[in-house]
Every structure is written in structure tokens, then in C-alpha cells.
């Protein structure tokens, strides 16, 4: 197990104790590489490789895929102060929209 500063904190518990892990599957003769939080035990899915990832300090393509999985945060926003009510209508706008819908359609 190698601790690595390339990994973001855990997306579930926020702890920075995440590390690369690997396991050997002797039936398929491949290594399973993943990232795991040492506190809440959340982990990525497996990436596969034929070479022992610990021998190259987890810089193999499989380890880099696991790092990408772990560091992906699809729910992060660039806006640090997001609108709590996205798509909401101001009262002034709402009154104007309501008035427009109360009118009869223009028939020709």
C-alpha cells in the first residue's frame, strides 16, 4: 500500500487517507488496481493490468485510471456560491407572467 498525494480526499467522509491498492487474481492472472479510503472504506472500481502495479509505484495506466476514477467529482461546481433555487422566478416576473396567461389568446 502506497500513500499518494495525487489523490483527492475521500468524496464521502472527506478524509485524506486514501491509497492505491492492488490484488492479484490468480484465476485470470491479472492484477486488480483500485483506490480505497482507509477510514470509511469507500473504493473505486477495478482497473486491470498484467504487471504488478506496486513495482512501478502505481504509475501504470491501470493505476492512473484508478486515480482518475477517485479524483472525479461530477457534483463539484465551479461556482463557490451556487443559487439555492436554480430556475426560480422572481415575484415581479411571476406576476407579469400570470397576467399574460390570464388574457384570452389572440384569434384571427
Secondary structure in CASP SS format (residue, H / E / C, confidence):
PFRMAT SS
TARGET T0000
AUTHOR 0000-0000-0000
METHOD secondary structure of the structure
MODEL  1
X C 1.00
X E 1.00
X E 1.00
X C 1.00
X C 1.00
X C 1.00
X C 1.00
X C 1.00
X C 1.00
X C 1.00
X C 1.00
X C 1.00
X C 1.00
X C 1.00
X C 1.00
X C 1.00
X C 1.00
X E 1.00
X E 1.00
X E 1.00
X E 1.00
X E 1.00
X E 1.00
X E 1.00
X E 1.00
X C 1.00
X C 1.00
X C 1.00
X C 1.00
X E 1.00
X E 1.00
X E 1.00
X E 1.00
X E 1.00
X E 1.00
X E 1.00
X E 1.00
X C 1.00
X C 1.00
X C 1.00
X C 1.00
X C 1.00
X E 1.00
X C 1.00
X C 1.00
X C 1.00
X E 1.00
X E 1.00
X E 1.00
X C 1.00
X C 1.00
X C 1.00
X H 1.00
X H 1.00
X H 1.00
X H 1.00
X C 1.00
X C 1.00
X C 1.00
X C 1.00
X H 1.00
X H 1.00
X H 1.00
X H 1.00
X H 1.00
X H 1.00
X H 1.00
X H 1.00
X H 1.00
X H 1.00
X H 1.00
X C 1.00
X C 1.00
X C 1.00
X C 1.00
X C 1.00
X C 1.00
X C 1.00
X C 1.00
X C 1.00
X C 1.00
X C 1.00
X C 1.00
X C 1.00
X C 1.00
X C 1.00
X C 1.00
X C 1.00
X C 1.00
X C 1.00
X H 1.00
X H 1.00
X H 1.00
X H 1.00
X H 1.00
X H 1.00
X H 1.00
X H 1.00
X H 1.00
X H 1.00
X H 1.00
X H 1.00
X C 1.00
X C 1.00
X C 1.00
X C 1.00
X C 1.00
X C 1.00
END
